[in-house]
Amino acid sequence: MSIGLYYLWSIGFDDSNKYTHFLVFNTSFPAIKISDQINFGLVPAVYYLTLDELTGFYFTSSFQLTKSDFPFSLEGIINKIIRSDILPDRKFVWNISLVYSFSKQYQQFQ
């Protein structure tokens, strides 16, 4: 398990957003054992974003489901608005991917 906090700040040079602040608090559970051969990885996070005077609070999480000695894994990510002035106003976004690993050692979630 790990815990992290990071902050990004940017200044735009064109007529789009001039100032951006991005603050993230995340945790990582890279290999939760479900069975002898199946592991589940989870990286939940909350973040705060400002684009000039617009602000937003969000929850996001990525996950991975892997099986030992099997080249395919399921991976996904979700993003949920807690409160936001930033458009577009899609309250919940998600995706799921089927991933094939070319390596002989199938990578665990990192």
C-alpha positions in Angstrom: 0.0 0.0 0.0 1.1 3.5 -0.7 -0.2 7.0 -0.1 0.6 10.1 -2.2 0.0 13.8 -2.5 1.0 16.0 -5.3 0.4 19.4 -6.7 0.7 20.8 -10.2 0.6 24.5 -11.2 0.6 26.0 -14.7 0.4 29.3 -16.5 -1.1 29.5 -20.0 0.5 31.6 -22.7 -2.5 31.9 -25.1 -6.1 33.1 -24.6 -7.3 29.8 -23.0 -7.1 29.2 -19.3 -4.3 31.3 -17.7 -3.9 29.6 -14.3 -4.4 26.0 -13.4 -4.0 24.4 -10.0 -4.3 20.6 -9.6 -4.0 18.9 -6.1 -4.3 15.2 -5.7 -4.4 12.8 -2.8 -4.2 9.1 -3.8 -3.7 5.7 -2.3 -2.6 2.5 -4.0 -3.4 -1.1 -3.2 -1.4 -2.9 -5.9 -2.1 -6.5 -5.3 -5.1 -7.5 -3.3 -5.2 -11.3 -3.4 -8.6 -12.6 -4.4 -7.5 -16.2 -4.9 -4.2 -18.1 -5.4 -4.1 -16.9 -9.0 -6.2 -13.8 -9.1 -5.1 -10.3 -7.9 -7.0 -7.0 -7.9 -5.2 -3.6 -7.9 -6.9 -0.4 -6.9 -5.8 3.2 -7.0 -8.5 5.6 -5.6 -7.9 9.3 -5.4 -9.6 12.6 -4.8 -8.5 15.8 -6.5 -9.1 19.5 -6.6 -8.8 21.4 -9.9 -9.0 25.1 -10.7 -9.0 26.7 -14.2 -8.8 30.4 -13.6 -11.9 31.1 -11.4 -13.6 27.8 -12.1 -13.2 25.1 -9.5 -14.0 21.4 -9.0 -13.7 18.5 -6.6 -13.6 15.0 -8.0 -13.2 11.3 -7.1 -11.3 8.9 -9.4 -10.1 5.4 -9.3 -8.3 3.0 -11.5 -8.3 -0.8 -11.2 -6.8 -3.9 -12.6 -7.8 -7.6 -12.4 -5.1 -10.1 -13.3 -4.6 -13.8 -13.3 -1.2 -15.5 -12.8 0.4 -16.9 -16.0 -2.4 -15.4 -18.2 -1.6 -12.6 -20.7 -4.9 -10.8 -20.5 -6.1 -8.5 -17.8 -9.1 -6.2 -17.2 -8.3 -2.6 -16.4 -10.6 0.4 -15.9 -11.0 3.9 -14.6 -13.9 5.9 -13.2 -14.2 9.6 -12.6 -17.0 11.2 -10.5 -17.7 14.9 -10.0 -18.2 15.7 -6.3 -18.8 19.4 -7.1 -17.6 21.4 -10.1 -18.1 24.6 -12.1 -15.9 23.3 -14.9 -17.6 22.2 -18.1 -18.5 19.8 -19.7 -20.6 18.6 -16.8 -20.5 14.9 -17.2 -21.2 13.6 -13.7 -19.7 10.1 -14.1 -17.2 8.9 -16.7 -15.8 5.3 -16.9 -14.1 2.9 -19.2 -13.0 -0.7 -19.1 -10.2 -2.2 -21.2 -9.1 -5.7 -22.1 -5.2 -5.6 -22.0 -2.8 -8.1 -23.6 0.7 -8.3 -22.2 3.5 -9.3 -24.6 5.9 -10.0 -21.8 6.5 -13.5 -20.5 6.2 -12.1 -17.0 2.8 -10.6 -16.7 3.0 -7.3 -15.0 1.1 -6.6 -11.8 -0.6 -3.2 -11.2 1.9 -0.5 -10.2 
